[in-house]
Amino acid sequence: MRLGDERLIHTNMVEGYYSIFKRGMKGVYQHCAEMHLHRYLAGFDFRYSNSMALDVHDGERADIAIKGAAGKRLTYRQPH
């Protein structure tokens, strides 16, 4: 998580993050293969770390995501 020095990590933050993840998995995704769990967690972590509560708005979050994808290739299957 992207946290500045002024913010401390509390149990409530961890519980809140887990609550958001659990609701997303039950509501939006409904099934997640264990081999892809790290990808789902990375997506939730990105959205949580770049949220409106941290004063990061949708346009800024999109810019951050696009910059993070620069030079990377999205593949589903590993090349043979």
N, C-alpha and C positions, 0 to 999 in steps of 0.2 A: 504494500500500500504506500502511496505517496503521502507522507505526513511531514509537515514542517516541524521545526523545533518547538513551536508554541503549542503543539497538540500532543497529548499523551494518549497512549492506547489503553483503554479501559475494557473491562469485561463486557460492558454494555455495547461497545463498538463491535466486539467479536460476535456477540449474540445477534446484533443487528445485521451484520454482514451475512452470517449463517442463515438468518431468517429470510433475507432477500434471495439468497442462493436457493434455499429450500422451496420458496414460493415459485421461483422461476423454473425449477426442475419439475415441480408438480403441475404447474400451470401452462408454461410455454413449451418446454421441451418434452416433458412426460416420460422420456426414456433416454438414457445415456449409457452407451457402452463404456465399460471400465477403461478401455484403451484410449478413449477420447475425453475422459474426465478432466485431464489437465488443460485441454482446450476450453472446455466450458468454464472452468475455474479462472483461467486467464481472461476470458471475456467478462465475467462478473467482476473480477478484480479491476479491470480497466474501467468499467462503468462506475464502480464504487469509488475508485481513486480519482476519477474525473467527473464528479457529480456537481449538481447545482449547489449542494450544501457547501462545497469547497469553492464556490463562485466560478465554476467552469461551465459555460453555457454550451448549448448543442453545437453551434457553429465552431466554437473552439475545440470541442471534443472531436468533431469530424476532422478538423485540421490536424490534431494530434494523431488520430488514427491513420490518416493518409500519410503523414510524415513517417510514422512507424512502419508502414508497409513498403516504403521506398527501398528498392533493391532486393526485395524478397519475392519469392515465387510461391504461389499457393498451389499445392498439389494434394490430391486425396490419396493417391496410391504412390508407393515408393517406386522409383524407376528400377527396371530389371537389369 
